[in-house]
Amino acid sequence: MMSVMPLSPSAEEAAKKAGALWVGDALVWHVWHDGSAWLVCGGLEQDSPGTGPARVTVRAAAGVFTWDAVVTEEPWSPEVLSLLHDSRQGPPDGEAQPQRWARESVLLRISPAP
């Protein structure tokens, strides 16, 4: 498992509450879990911001927070899949969404760089 550098409490709180993050110049919806942002890309979902090093920005009432991160493709996790499914608004296929994701999409983890 990759080492994750914790963010400042203010930056992490902003990332948890934000509906979206900027990863480079891509705006992506995500869920914050276990110190990282998780997102589904490909198929009917958002475009992938790519993997590797990235610069992440989140805007919040407390300010703008920016940090270096690493984007990795991860195996599907039932826990993360459930969190993403519950947070996705208006899925075109309702409860069949997780099965579509497994067929068409990838799971990305955006973690603060160590």
ZAKOL-917425 format. One record per residue: chain; residue in three letters; residue number from 1; x, y, z of N, C-alpha, C, O in turn. Coordinates in nm, 2 decimals. Layout:
   chain   res     n     n.c1     n.c2     n.c3    ca.c1    ca.c2    ca.c3     c.c1     c.c2     c.c3     o.c1     o.c2     o.c3
       A   ALA   NUM        X        Y        Z        X        Y        Z        X        Y        Z        X        Y        Z
...
//
This chain:
   chain   res     n     n.c1     n.c2     n.c3    ca.c1    ca.c2    ca.c3     c.c1     c.c2     c.c3     o.c1     o.c2     o.c3
       A   MET     1     0.08    -0.12     0.00     0.00     0.00     0.00     0.09     0.12     0.00     0.19     0.13     0.06
       A   MET     2     0.04     0.23    -0.07     0.12     0.35    -0.09     0.11     0.43     0.04     0.01     0.43     0.11
       A   SER     3     0.22     0.50     0.08     0.23     0.59     0.19     0.15     0.71     0.16     0.17     0.77     0.05
       A   VAL     4     0.07     0.76     0.25    -0.01     0.88     0.22     0.03     0.99     0.32     0.03     0.96     0.44
       A   MET     5     0.07     1.10     0.27     0.11     1.22     0.35    -0.02     1.29     0.40    -0.10     1.33     0.31
       A   PRO     6    -0.04     1.30     0.53    -0.17     1.37     0.57    -0.17     1.52     0.53    -0.06     1.58     0.53
       A   LEU     7    -0.28     1.57     0.50    -0.30     1.71     0.47    -0.32     1.79     0.60    -0.34     1.73     0.71
       A   SER     8    -0.31     1.92     0.59    -0.35     2.00     0.71    -0.50     1.97     0.74    -0.57     1.94     0.65
       A   PRO     9    -0.54     1.98     0.87    -0.68     1.96     0.90    -0.77     2.05     0.82    -0.88     2.00     0.78
       A   SER    10    -0.74     2.17     0.79    -0.82     2.26     0.71    -0.84     2.21     0.57    -0.95     2.21     0.51
       A   ALA    11    -0.73     2.17     0.51    -0.73     2.12     0.37    -0.81     1.99     0.36    -0.89     1.97     0.27
       A   GLU    12    -0.79     1.90     0.46    -0.86     1.78     0.45    -1.01     1.80     0.47    -1.09     1.74     0.40
       A   GLU    13    -1.05     1.89     0.56    -1.19     1.92     0.58    -1.25     1.98     0.45    -1.36     1.95     0.42
       A   ALA    14    -1.18     2.07     0.39    -1.23     2.13     0.26    -1.25     2.02     0.16    -1.35     2.02     0.08
       A   ALA    15    -1.15     1.92     0.15    -1.16     1.82     0.05    -1.28     1.73     0.08    -1.35     1.68    -0.01
       A   LYS    16    -1.31     1.70     0.21    -1.42     1.62     0.25    -1.55     1.68     0.21    -1.64     1.61     0.16
       A   LYS    17    -1.56     1.81     0.23    -1.69     1.88     0.20    -1.71     1.92     0.06    -1.83     1.93     0.01
       A   ALA    18    -1.60     1.93    -0.02    -1.62     1.97    -0.16    -1.68     1.86    -0.24    -1.65     1.74    -0.23
       A   GLY    19    -1.76     1.90    -0.34    -1.82     1.81    -0.43    -1.73     1.78    -0.54    -1.74     1.68    -0.61
       A   ALA    20    -1.63     1.86    -0.56    -1.53     1.84    -0.67    -1.39     1.90    -0.64    -1.38     1.99    -0.55
       A   LEU    21    -1.30     1.85    -0.70    -1.16     1.89    -0.69    -1.10     1.92    -0.83    -1.15     1.87    -0.93
       A   TRP    22    -1.01     2.01    -0.83    -0.93     2.03    -0.95    -0.81     1.94    -0.95    -0.73     1.95    -0.85
       A   VAL    23    -0.79     1.86    -1.05    -0.67     1.78    -1.06    -0.60     1.82    -1.18    -0.64     1.79    -1.30
       A   GLY    24    -0.49     1.90    -1.17    -0.44     1.97    -1.28    -0.55     2.07    -1.33    -0.60     2.15    -1.26
       A   ASP    25    -0.58     2.06    -1.46    -0.69     2.14    -1.52    -0.82     2.07    -1.53    -0.91     2.12    -1.60
       A   ALA    26    -0.83     1.95    -1.47    -0.96     1.87    -1.48    -1.04     1.88    -1.35    -0.98     1.86    -1.24
       A   LEU    27    -1.16     1.92    -1.36    -1.25     1.93    -1.25    -1.32     1.79    -1.23    -1.39     1.75    -1.33
       A   VAL    28    -1.31     1.72    -1.12    -1.36     1.59    -1.10    -1.45     1.58    -0.97    -1.41     1.64    -0.87
       A   TRP    29    -1.55     1.50    -0.98    -1.63     1.48    -0.86    -1.57     1.36    -0.79    -1.50     1.27    -0.85
       A   HIS    30    -1.58     1.35    -0.66    -1.51     1.25    -0.58    -1.58     1.22    -0.45    -1.68     1.29    -0.41
       A   VAL    31    -1.53     1.12    -0.38    -1.56     1.11    -0.23    -1.43     1.10    -0.16    -1.33     1.05    -0.22
       A   TRP    32    -1.42     1.16    -0.05    -1.30     1.16     0.04    -1.31     1.05     0.13    -1.41     1.04     0.21
       A   HIS    33    -1.21     0.96     0.14    -1.22     0.84     0.22    -1.08     0.80     0.26    -0.99     0.79     0.17
       A   ASP    34    -1.05     0.78     0.38    -0.92     0.72     0.42    -0.80     0.81     0.38    -0.70     0.76     0.33
       A   GLY    35    -0.82     0.94     0.39    -0.71     1.03     0.35    -0.68     1.06     0.21    -0.58     1.12     0.17
       A   SER    36    -0.78     1.01     0.12    -0.76     1.03    -0.03    -0.89     1.06    -0.09    -1.00     1.03    -0.04
       A   ALA    37    -0.88     1.12    -0.21    -1.00     1.13    -0.30    -1.01     1.01    -0.39    -0.91     0.96    -0.44
       A   TRP    38    -1.13     0.96    -0.40    -1.16     0.85    -0.49    -1.26     0.89    -0.60    -1.35     0.96    -0.57
       A   LEU    39    -1.24     0.85    -0.72    -1.33     0.88    -0.83    -1.34     0.77    -0.93    -1.25     0.69    -0.94
       A   VAL    40    -1.45     0.78    -1.00    -1.48     0.68    -1.11    -1.46     0.75    -1.24    -1.52     0.86    -1.26
       A   CYS    41    -1.38     0.70    -1.33    -1.36     0.76    -1.46    -1.38     0.66    -1.57    -1.36     0.54    -1.56
       A   GLY    42    -1.42     0.71    -1.69    -1.44     0.63    -1.81    -1.58     0.58    -1.83    -1.66     0.59    -1.74
       A   GLY    43    -1.61     0.53    -1.94    -1.75     0.49    -1.98    -1.83     0.61    -1.98    -1.80     0.71    -2.04
       A   LEU    44    -1.95     0.61    -1.91    -2.04     0.72    -1.90    -2.00     0.83    -1.80    -2.06     0.93    -1.79
       A   GLU    45    -1.89     0.80    -1.73    -1.85     0.89    -1.62    -1.75     0.99    -1.67    -1.72     1.00    -1.79
       A   GLN    46    -1.70     1.07    -1.58    -1.60     1.17    -1.61    -1.47     1.12    -1.67    -1.44     1.00    -1.66
       A   ASP    47    -1.41     1.21    -1.75    -1.28     1.17    -1.81    -1.18     1.16    -1.70    -1.18     1.22    -1.59
       A   SER    48    -1.08     1.07    -1.72    -0.97     1.05    -1.63    -0.87     1.17    -1.63    -0.84     1.22    -1.74
       A   PRO    49    -0.83     1.22    -1.51    -0.73     1.32    -1.51    -0.59     1.26    -1.54    -0.49     1.33    -1.54
       A   GLY    50    -0.58     1.13    -1.56    -0.45     1.06    -1.58    -0.40     1.01    -1.45    -0.45     1.05    -1.34
       A   THR    51    -0.30     0.93    -1.46    -0.23     0.88    -1.34    -0.09     0.94    -1.33    -0.04     0.99    -1.42
       A   GLY    52    -0.03     0.93    -1.21     0.10     0.98    -1.19     0.09     1.10    -1.10    -0.01     1.13    -1.03
       A   PRO    53     0.20     1.18    -1.10     0.20     1.30    -1.01     0.10     1.40    -1.06     0.07     1.41    -1.18
       A   ALA    54     0.04     1.48    -0.97    -0.06     1.58    -1.00    -0.06     1.69    -0.90    -0.01     1.67    -0.79
       A   ARG    55    -0.12     1.80    -0.94    -0.14     1.91    -0.84    -0.29     1.92    -0.82    -0.37     1.93    -0.92
       A   VAL    56    -0.33     1.92    -0.70    -0.48     1.92    -0.66    -0.51     2.05    -0.59    -0.43     2.11    -0.51
       A   THR    57    -0.63     2.11    -0.63    -0.68     2.23    -0.57    -0.82     2.21    -0.53    -0.90     2.16    -0.61
       A   VAL    58    -0.85     2.26    -0.41    -0.99     2.26    -0.37    -1.02     2.40    -0.32    -0.95     2.46    -0.25
       A   ARG    59    -1.14     2.45    -0.35    -1.19     2.58    -0.31    -1.29     2.56    -0.20    -1.38     2.47    -0.22
       A   ALA    60    -1.28     2.63    -0.09    -1.38     2.62     0.02    -1.40     2.75     0.08    -1.33     2.85     0.05
       A   ALA    61    -1.50     2.76     0.17    -1.52     2.89     0.25    -1.40     2.93     0.32    -1.37     3.05     0.34
       A   ALA    62    -1.32     2.83     0.37    -1.20     2.86     0.45    -1.08     2.91     0.36    -0.97     2.95     0.41
       A   GLY    63    -1.09     2.90     0.23    -0.99     2.94     0.14    -0.96     2.84     0.02    -1.04     2.75     0.00
       A   VAL    64    -0.85     2.86    -0.04    -0.81     2.77    -0.15    -0.69     2.69    -0.10    -0.60     2.74    -0.05
       A   PHE    65    -0.70     2.56    -0.12    -0.60     2.47    -0.07    -0.54     2.39    -0.19    -0.62     2.34    -0.28
       A   THR    66    -0.41     2.39    -0.20    -0.34     2.32    -0.31    -0.23     2.23    -0.25    -0.16     2.26    -0.16
       A   TRP    67    -0.22     2.11    -0.31    -0.12     2.02    -0.27    -0.07     1.93    -0.38    -0.15     1.91    -0.48
       A   ASP    68     0.05     1.87    -0.37     0.10     1.77    -0.46     0.04     1.64    -0.43     0.02     1.61    -0.31
       A   ALA    69     0.00     1.56    -0.53    -0.06     1.43    -0.51    -0.01     1.33    -0.61     0.07     1.36    -0.70
       A   VAL    70    -0.05     1.21    -0.59    -0.02     1.10    -0.68    -0.15     1.03    -0.71    -0.23     1.00    -0.62
       A   VAL    71    -0.18     1.02    -0.84    -0.30     0.95    -0.89    -0.27     0.81    -0.93    -0.18     0.79    -1.01
       A   THR    72    -0.34     0.71    -0.87    -0.32     0.57    -0.90    -0.45     0.50    -0.94    -0.56     0.54    -0.89
       A   GLU    73    -0.44     0.41    -1.03    -0.56     0.32    -1.05    -0.56     0.21    -0.95    -0.46     0.15    -0.92
       A   GLU    74    -0.68     0.19    -0.89    -0.69     0.09    -0.78    -0.79    -0.02    -0.82    -0.88     0.00    -0.90
       A   PRO    75    -0.78    -0.13    -0.75    -0.88    -0.24    -0.77    -1.01    -0.19    -0.71    -1.01    -0.12    -0.61
       A   TRP    76    -1.12    -0.24    -0.76    -1.25    -0.21    -0.70    -1.26    -0.26    -0.56    -1.23    -0.37    -0.53
       A   SER    77    -1.30    -0.17    -0.47    -1.32    -0.20    -0.33    -1.46    -0.19    -0.30    -1.53    -0.09    -0.33
       A   PRO    78    -1.52    -0.29    -0.24    -1.67    -0.28    -0.21    -1.70    -0.16    -0.12    -1.81    -0.10    -0.14
       A   GLU    79    -1.62    -0.13    -0.03    -1.64    -0.01     0.06    -1.64     0.12    -0.02    -1.73     0.20     0.00
       A   VAL    80    -1.54     0.14    -0.10    -1.53     0.26    -0.18    -1.64     0.27    -0.28    -1.69     0.37    -0.31
       A   LEU    81    -1.66     0.15    -0.35    -1.77     0.15    -0.45    -1.90     0.19    -0.39    -1.98     0.26    -0.45
       A   SER    82    -1.93     0.14    -0.27    -2.06     0.18    -0.20    -2.06     0.33    -0.17    -2.16     0.40    -0.19
       A   LEU    83    -1.95     0.39    -0.12    -1.95     0.53    -0.10    -1.97     0.61    -0.22    -2.04     0.71    -0.22
       A   LEU    84    -1.90     0.57    -0.33    -1.92     0.64    -0.46    -2.06     0.63    -0.51    -2.12     0.73    -0.56
       A   HIS    85    -2.11     0.51    -0.51    -2.25     0.49    -0.56    -2.35     0.57    -0.48    -2.44     0.63    -0.54
       A   ASP    86    -2.33     0.58    -0.35    -2.43     0.66    -0.26    -2.42     0.81    -0.29    -2.51     0.88    -0.27
       A   SER    87    -2.30     0.85    -0.33    -2.28     1.00    -0.35    -2.31     1.04    -0.49    -2.33     1.16    -0.52
       A   ARG    88    -2.32     0.95    -0.59    -2.34     0.98    -0.73    -2.49     1.03    -0.75    -2.58     0.95    -0.72
       A   GLN    89    -2.51     1.15    -0.79    -2.64     1.20    -0.81    -2.69     1.17    -0.95    -2.62     1.20    -1.05
       A   GLY    90    -2.81     1.12    -0.96    -2.88     1.10    -1.09    -2.81     1.00    -1.18    -2.80     1.02    -1.30
       A   PRO    91    -2.77     0.88    -1.13    -2.71     0.78    -1.22    -2.81     0.74    -1.32    -2.92     0.71    -1.29
       A   PRO    92    -2.77     0.73    -1.45    -2.86     0.70    -1.56    -2.92     0.56    -1.54    -3.02     0.53    -1.60
       A   ASP    93    -2.85     0.47    -1.47    -2.89     0.33    -1.46    -2.93     0.29    -1.32    -2.94     0.17    -1.29
       A   GLY    94    -2.94     0.39    -1.23    -2.99     0.36    -1.09    -2.90     0.26    -1.02    -2.78     0.28    -1.01
       A   GLU    95    -2.96     0.16    -0.96    -2.89     0.06    -0.88    -2.80    -0.03    -0.96    -2.72    -0.10    -0.90
       A   ALA    96    -2.81    -0.03    -1.09    -2.72    -0.11    -1.18    -2.59    -0.04    -1.20    -2.50    -0.09    -1.27
       A   GLN    97    -2.58     0.08    -1.15    -2.46     0.16    -1.17    -2.33     0.09    -1.14    -2.23     0.09    -1.22
       A   PRO    98    -2.32     0.03    -1.02    -2.19    -0.04    -0.98    -2.15    -0.15    -1.08    -2.03    -0.17    -1.11
       A   GLN    99    -2.24    -0.22    -1.14    -2.21    -0.32    -1.24    -2.16    -0.26    -1.37    -2.07    -0.31    -1.43
       A   ARG   100    -2.22    -0.14    -1.41    -2.17    -0.07    -1.52    -2.03    -0.02    -1.50    -1.94    -0.04    -1.58
       A   TRP   101    -2.00     0.03    -1.38    -1.87     0.08    -1.35    -1.77    -0.03    -1.36    -1.66    -0.02    -1.42
       A   ALA   102    -1.80    -0.15    -1.31    -1.71    -0.26    -1.32    -1.68    -0.30    -1.46    -1.56    -0.34    -1.49
       A   ARG   103    -1.77    -0.28    -1.55    -1.75    -0.32    -1.69    -1.68    -0.21    -1.77    -1.59    -0.24    -1.85
       A   GLU   104    -1.71    -0.08    -1.74    -1.67     0.03    -1.83    -1.57     0.13    -1.77    -1.50     0.20    -1.84
       A   SER   105    -1.55     0.13    -1.64    -1.48     0.24    -1.57    -1.36     0.19    -1.49    -1.34     0.07    -1.47
       A   VAL   106    -1.28     0.29    -1.44    -1.17     0.26    -1.35    -1.19     0.34    -1.23    -1.25     0.44    -1.22
       A   LEU   107    -1.13     0.29    -1.12    -1.13     0.35    -0.99    -1.00     0.42    -0.97    -0.89     0.35    -0.98
       A   LEU   108    -1.00     0.55    -0.95    -0.87     0.62    -0.92    -0.87     0.67    -0.78    -0.97     0.71    -0.72
       A   ARG   109    -0.75     0.67    -0.72    -0.72     0.72    -0.59    -0.63     0.84    -0.61    -0.52     0.82    -0.67
       A   ILE   110    -0.66     0.95    -0.55    -0.58     1.07    -0.55    -0.53     1.09    -0.41    -0.61     1.14    -0.32
       A   SER   111    -0.40     1.07    -0.38    -0.35     1.07    -0.25    -0.24     1.18    -0.24    -0.16     1.20    -0.33
       A   PRO   112    -0.24     1.26    -0.12    -0.13     1.35    -0.11     0.00     1.29    -0.12     0.03     1.18    -0.07
       A   ALA   113     0.09     1.35    -0.19     0.22     1.29    -0.22     0.30     1.29    -0.09     0.30     1.38    -0.01
       A   PRO   114     0.37     1.18    -0.07     0.46     1.16     0.05     0.58     1.26     0.05     0.66     1.26     0.14
//
